[in-house]
Amino acid sequence: MRYRCRATAFGVLFTAALAFAAPLDAQEGKDPAARRLERDILEQLIQINTSDSAGGTPAAAKAVVDRLLAAGFPAADVRVMGQTPGVQNVVVRYRGRDSARKPILLMAHLDVVDARKEDWSTDPYQFVEKEGWYYGRGTSDNKAGAAMLVANFIRYRKEGFVPERDLIVVLTGDEETTSDGIRWLTREHRALIDAEFALNTDGGGGDYRDKKPIRFNVQAAEKIYQSFVLEVRNKGGHSSRPVPDNAIYHLAGGLSRIAGYEFPVRLNEVTRAFFARGAAAESPEVAADMRLVSSTGNAAAARRLSAGSPYYNSTLRTTCVATRLFAGHADNALPQLARATVNCRILPDQTVDSVEAVLRRIVADTTIRLSRVSVANPSPPSPLRADLMQPLETLTSRYWPGVPIVPEMSTGATDGLYTRNIGIPTYGVAAIFDDLNDSRAHGRDERVGVKEYHQAAEYWYELVKQLSSARMSP
């Protein structure tokens, strides 16, 4: 595996004070027109239903392209393209001075998870502003990111900004389902999105606790997504004459053994740095355990962290959990089929084969047939480059004084795994702060803070300007 990041090198960059100060007000001195543009684009995108069932990504892509063309972008540099008519991606190139230098890729996605109006207190596909929040499906995942990138490109164009290298925005249309959009682009149109590195608005981000910013996460790695099916078939029979050989009982026994198993703690350089740097945001007791785990892998400290936080538990180890169940065909018949789905999130330096072998050993029942749902897509962690992390830290300390930058291994999955796999180091830098215990992405009443959204847009505006104007050396 290509582990090039160094926790010690990152430690040199970690200079922020540990006393947390109030964040910089993003609206101080901000151009009101820029703020209005950010809001208008977000509103427009929210009100286009881009869920998989609605198939609205072509309309969202057209809305974005129309704005960019109206702002003066050449038609040749603004492309709508996709493998299928129902799923469209946008690729936009902002030309820089030196075409020989590799570009910077900026990422977001236009599609959203389905939402039902009856489940929400507002219409999920109507943009609503109330009590300091923007509500609507996709406000946090990930139309805020798409709107920020588009608004900033228009803002750069209006100002006449010319970067030292090209900038590329890619907005994909199916990240929440198959990610075929980014896979197709990396496979068939590599030249359009090739870059020295990528910044993803759909990873990382800031954490609030008790309405105070405690941590700025930079996603540098992702776990491997792999589901397995456990299936038992049986000849069945009449329920009035039960026998011990019952498909449901076999399956239940295997699932119970999986539920009782805990994969061992296994740290990589990103997660070691996460626990070492993230300790600054925790209580003294939790911080002590985080530092112990980071430095020595202390088993007792790892147990306490796992018991106290599902997120920390998932960061420490591979996890497998039952997520779907089906069995039987009639109330008065013995089951002929029992089936369950077990979803695993595997550490990037473990193989799917090794996890499957563990599951087979744990299940320990030859009547249970275990198979993979699909082919997994592992991706290597991205190196924590000093020439990238230093500007991130400097800008973060100006916006959120005293808040530490923490490298993060995402427990979920993003399009970034596909760009990593073609050799483009990818970093999730969402920059939107949200309550650590009230994430509403994919859920009811999804929202983003008004102040937090515009603050993140301003952060990205400055960050991309700095990185595209600097001479960087990995």
Beta strands, then each sheet from edge to edge (+ up, - down):
strand 1: 78-84
strand 2: 87-94
strand 3: 104-109
strand 4: 128-130
strand 5: 133-135
strand 6: 167-172
strand 7: 197-200
strand 8: 205-209
strand 9: 212-222
strand 10: 224-233
strand 11: 237-238
strand 12: 319-327
strand 13: 333-334
strand 14: 337-346
strand 15: 369-372
strand 16: 405-410
strand 17: 426-428
strand 18: 433-435
strand 19: 447-449
sheet 1: 1+ 2- 6+ 3+ 7+ 17+
sheet 2: 4+ 5- 19+
sheet 3: 16+ 9+ 8- 18-
sheet 4: 12+ 14- 10+ 15-
sheet 5: 11+ 13-
end
